[in-house]
Amino acid sequence: MLRRPTSPQEALEQLRAERNRPFWRTPSLRLTTATILLLILMSFLQNRLGQPPTPVQQKYATPADLDNAAQYFTRARIYLEHDRPGEAISDYSHVLKDNPASFLALQGRAQAWLRLDQPEQALADFTAALALKPDAMELYNNRALVYMQLGRPDHAMADYNQALKYQPDSALLHANRGLAWADLGKSEQALADFRLAQRLNPAYALAFFFEGNHWLAQKMPGQAETAYTQALRLQDDLSEALHNRGLAREQLGRCSAALADFERACALGYTASCDQSCS
C-alpha cells in the first residue's frame, strides 16, 4: 500500500513530539560513531539556534518555532512539497538569520522565491550561494535561467560559460546556452549548441525541441518538423513540441497532420492548441 505523503501539520506534530521526548528514549540513538557525531552536531546547532527568532512578516508567518536548523530544513522541504513556498521561505529565513552562510538555506530559499514568481529575490539568493560555493555548476545554470526570465541573456551567457568550465560535456548546459545565443540574435551559435547537446546526449528530447524552435523561427518548416518529430520520438508527451510541429506542418500545407498534432496537444493540456485551425 502506498503511504500518504506527510502533511506540514503532521510533520510539525512529529517534530514537537520529538522535541518533548526524553533524550535517552529517542529511537535514533544508536551506539555507532556516525550517530554520536550526528548527535554532537545537532546539539551544537540547537545551542546556536536556541534564541527566539525575530518575528517575520505576517505573510510568511511560521506556525511554531522549532529547536534546530535540521528541523527547519525538514519542514521547509515539506512546505515546498505541498506548494506552500511562503512558509518555506520563512523557515529558510530563520536558519539564515542565525547562519547567513548556510549554502543549503540560500539555495532552498531561492527555489521557493521562484515558486512565488519572484525572480529578483531568487537571483539575490543564488548569487549569495555562489559566493559561498563558486564551483557549484548547478547554481550557475539556475541563476542563468533566472537571468533569461528577467530578459538578460548576456548575463545568462556568462553563467553558462562559467558552468561549462566545470562540466564541459553537459548536454543540458549546451542546450540552455543555445537559448541564450538565440535571445542574443546569434542563430548559428545557438544551432551549434543544440546540435552539440544532441551529440552529447542523443536521448535528450529538449535539445531536439529547441532545434525545432530554431528552424521554425527561421521559417524553415521542413527542418523544424524533422527536429520536432525526433523530440517526440524521445518524449511523446511534449505538448508544445506537438503544437509547434502542427504549425510547421500547417506551413507545409499538411493540414490533416497539423490538426492531428493540435488535437493531441490540446488533449495533453496545451490550451493554445485547442482552438488552432489550419487554413
Summary of the structure (lengths in Angstrom):
residues: 279
radius of gyration: 24.0
end to end distance: 51.6
largest distance: 75.9
contacts: 854
relative contact order: 0.05
helix: 71%
strand: 0%
